[in-house]
Amino acid sequence: MGQYQQPKRKPILVVEDEPLLRMMAMELVEEAGFDPVEARDADEAIAILEARTDIVVVFTDIDMPGSMNGLKLAAAIRDRWPPIKIIITSGKFRLDDSSIPARTVFFPKPYSHGEVIATMKRMSSQ
């Protein structure tokens, strides 16, 4: 008898410098039914995006060390990989639609897991 193949889960890139928050975000992505891919900062996220063509959504924090924060990362993604959807989160900043790239959603921390999961599912199916 043939082995039943699970449908391949779509990957979501999680960009978070705090290890505990990154682990929680990775669990959230998995709970939503996606394959979490982790990056510690924007530079690592760019390297992953350059190497992979299957990332459908990026879930990033704003406040990160390195050459760019989450907002600059979002702008770089929108410029270089227009089809990728972006979710930005922050406990320090409050953003409205005029200050984020197109096809991007902002969630202030602490965010509702249910709302983030629903947004990931909606974005990945568009």
Secondary structure, DSSP 8 states (H G I E B T S, - for coil): ----------EEEEE-SSHHHHHHHHHHHHHTT-EEEEESSHHHHHHHHHH-S---EEEEES--SSS--HHHHHHHHHHH-TT-EEEEEESS----GGGS-TTEEEEESS--HHHHHHHHHHHHT-
